[in-house]
């Protein structure tokens, strides 16, 4: 399921349903910005490198896993332990279907091309993945990231059909305050610069990794560690947590 190269992939949403003023305290300890660290595709390097680095620093993250991948099925106990440690197992569909019609998508199997699947097919995949993950971690609430950020099956937008199953959908949640970067082969300074240069209205930054020190679309172990150290050193400014916890906090604010 190797994806085409992702670099500074940035998403900032227009205001539609959760607009806040600069003087509004929305995060638990009054932090200025929430940071959601996430790791897509259930890769070995995430268990071997990213997870120990997070745990060493007391940081929580979301791991958007593919339950049919070898790195997931071969290491079930480790993924179960990851969830028990307070990290989120997020839904990333059952088979990681992406569009094959886009440029540089020869790696997408014709059998798993989103273009050839129906919305009904994808809803079934997402629901089965949710069931498998609940059996592993006991959680009934989680978040979702569509593989490759693709949404269109051959008969419509499947993300629209599944979004109500989740607390949030990373990359598509309509929020004026959110931005996303998917780093690959860049250093920590680039990611930090992206974080620090966001406008005042941005209150949530999603940093979406794939490989860490290995696999694909990767950042090095050292650069990943530098970013985590920066976040720890700026705890009063940044609230780092799972996307599930951040979305739960956002929902609480909407009811006030």
C-alpha positions in Angstrom: 0.0 0.0 0.0 2.9 2.3 -0.6 1.7 5.8 -1.2 3.1 8.3 -3.7 5.4 10.9 -2.1 3.9 13.3 0.4 5.8 16.4 1.3 4.3 19.7 2.7 0.7 18.6 2.2 -1.3 21.3 3.9 -5.0 21.6 4.5 -6.6 24.6 6.2 -10.4 24.8 6.5 -12.8 27.7 6.2 -15.0 28.6 9.1 -18.2 26.6 9.1 -19.2 25.2 12.4 -16.6 25.7 15.2 -15.5 29.3 15.1 -13.7 30.6 18.1 -12.1 33.8 19.2 -8.5 34.2 20.0 -9.3 34.9 23.7 -11.4 31.7 24.1 -9.9 28.9 26.1 -10.7 25.6 24.4 -7.9 23.3 25.3 -7.6 21.7 28.8 -4.9 23.9 30.4 -5.4 27.0 28.2 -2.8 25.9 25.6 -2.9 28.0 22.4 -2.8 25.1 20.0 -3.6 21.4 20.1 -1.2 19.1 18.2 -2.5 15.8 16.9 0.4 13.4 16.0 -0.7 10.6 13.8 0.8 7.6 12.0 -0.8 6.0 9.0 -0.9 2.5 7.6 0.2 0.3 10.6 4.0 0.2 9.8 6.7 -1.8 11.6 8.8 1.4 12.1 5.9 3.0 14.0 6.0 0.2 16.6 9.8 -0.1 16.6 10.7 3.6 16.5 7.8 6.1 16.9 6.0 4.4 19.8 9.1 4.1 22.1 9.9 7.8 21.4 6.4 8.9 22.2 6.2 6.8 25.4 9.6 8.1 26.6 8.3 11.6 26.5 4.8 10.9 27.7 3.1 11.9 24.5 -0.1 10.3 23.1 -0.8 9.8 19.4 -3.3 8.3 16.9 -2.3 5.3 14.8 -4.5 4.9 11.7 -4.1 1.2 11.1 -5.0 -1.2 8.3 -6.2 -4.4 10.0 -5.4 -6.6 7.0 -1.8 -5.5 6.6 1.1 -7.8 7.6 2.6 -5.4 10.0 -0.8 -5.3 11.9 -1.7 -9.0 11.8 1.8 -10.2 12.6 2.1 -7.9 15.7 -1.4 -7.9 17.1 -0.3 -8.0 20.8 1.9 -4.9 20.3 -0.9 -2.9 18.7 -3.2 -4.0 21.6 -0.5 -2.9 24.1 -0.2 0.4 22.2 -3.9 1.1 22.7 -3.6 0.1 26.4 -0.9 2.7 26.8 -3.4 5.4 25.9 -2.8 5.8 22.2 -5.6 5.7 19.7 -6.1 2.9 17.1 -7.8 4.9 14.4 -9.8 3.6 11.4 -8.0 3.7 8.0 -10.4 1.3 6.2 -10.0 -2.4 5.9 -7.8 -2.6 2.8 -6.5 0.9 2.3 -8.3 1.6 -1.0 -7.0 4.6 -2.9 -7.9 6.1 -6.3 -5.9 4.5 -9.1 -6.8 7.2 -11.6 -4.5 9.9 -10.0 -0.9 10.5 -11.1 1.8 8.2 -9.7 -0.8 5.7 -8.5 0.5 2.6 -10.3 1.2 1.0 -6.8 -2.6 0.8 -6.2 -3.8 -2.7 -7.0 -6.7 -2.8 -9.6 -8.5 -5.0 -7.1 -8.2 -2.4 -4.4 -8.8 0.8 -6.5 -11.3 3.1 -4.9 -12.5 4.1 -8.4 -13.9 0.6 -8.9 -15.6 0.3 -5.4 -19.0 1.4 -4.5 -20.0 3.6 -1.6 -21.7 0.5 -0.2 -18.5 -1.5 -0.5 -16.5 1.1 1.4 -19.1 1.5 4.1 -18.9 -2.2 4.7 -15.1 -2.1 4.9 -15.1 0.8 7.3 -17.7 -0.9 9.6 -15.7 -4.2 9.6 -12.5 -2.3 10.5 -14.3 -0.6 13.3 -15.5 -4.0 14.6 -12.1 -5.5 14.4 -10.5 -2.6 16.2 -13.2 -2.6 19.0 -12.4 -6.3 19.6 -8.8 -5.3 20.0 -9.0 -2.2 22.2 -12.6 -2.2 23.6 -13.2 1.4 22.3 -16.5 2.3 20.8 -15.5 5.8 19.8 -12.6 6.6 17.4 -11.6 8.8 14.5 -11.0 8.1 10.8 -8.5 9.1 8.2 -9.3 8.2 4.6 -6.4 6.6 2.8 -4.5 9.0 0.5 -7.2 11.6 1.5 -9.3 10.1 -1.3 -13.1 10.2 -0.9 -14.7 9.3 -4.2 -15.8 5.8 -4.9 -17.3 5.1 -8.4 -20.8 6.1 -7.3 -20.2 8.9 -4.8 -18.4 10.2 -1.7 -18.0 7.3 0.7 -16.6 9.5 3.5 -19.9 11.4 3.6 -21.6 8.0 4.2 -19.3 7.0 7.1 -18.5 10.3 8.9 -21.3 9.9 11.4 -19.6 6.7 12.7 -16.7 8.8 14.0 -15.9 11.6 16.4 -13.9 13.2 13.6 -12.5 12.6 10.1 -8.9 13.8 9.8 -8.4 15.9 6.6 -12.1 16.6 6.1 -13.4 18.0 9.4 -14.9 21.4 8.7 -13.1 23.6 11.1 -11.7 27.0 10.6 -9.1 26.3 13.2 -7.4 23.2 11.7 -4.3 22.7 9.5 -2.5 19.6 8.4 1.0 18.7 7.3 2.1 15.2 6.1 5.9 15.3 6.3 8.2 13.1 4.2 11.9 13.4 3.9 12.0 16.7 5.6 13.6 17.7 8.9 12.2 18.8 12.2 12.9 22.4 11.6 10.6 22.4 8.6 7.8 20.9 10.6 8.4 23.3 13.5 8.4 26.3 11.1 5.1 25.1 9.7 3.6 24.9 13.2 5.0 28.3 14.3 3.9 30.2 11.2 0.2 29.3 11.4 -2.2 32.3 11.6 -3.9 33.1 15.0 -7.1 31.4 14.0 -5.5 28.0 13.7 -6.0 26.1 17.0 -5.3 22.6 15.9 -2.4 21.3 13.8 -2.4 17.7 12.5 1.1 16.2 11.9 0.5 13.0 9.9 3.5 10.6 9.6 4.0 7.3 7.8 7.4 5.7 8.3 9.7 6.8 11.0 13.3 5.7 10.5 12.2 3.2 7.9 9.4 2.0 5.6 8.1 4.7 3.2 7.2 8.4 3.1 9.5 8.5 6.1 11.3 10.9 8.4 14.4 9.9 10.2 14.4 8.7 13.8 16.6 11.7 14.8 14.3 14.3 13.1 11.2 12.7 14.6 12.8 12.9 18.0 13.7 16.5 17.6 10.1 17.4 16.9 8.9 15.5 19.9 11.5 17.2 22.1 10.3 20.6 20.8 6.7 19.8 21.7 7.7 18.7 25.2 9.7 21.8 25.7 6.7 23.9 24.7 4.1 22.1 26.8 2.5 25.3 28.0 1.7 26.3 24.4 0.8 23.0 22.8 -1.6 20.3 24.0 -0.4 17.0 22.4 -3.0 14.2 22.5 -4.9 11.6 20.4 -7.2 12.9 17.8 -10.0 11.1 19.6 -9.4 13.1 22.8 -9.0 16.4 20.9 -12.3 15.7 19.1 -14.0 14.9 22.4 -12.8 18.1 23.8 -14.1 20.0 20.8 -17.5 18.4 21.2 -17.6 19.5 24.8 -16.9 23.1 23.8 -19.7 23.0 21.2 -22.2 22.1 24.0 -21.2 25.1 26.2 
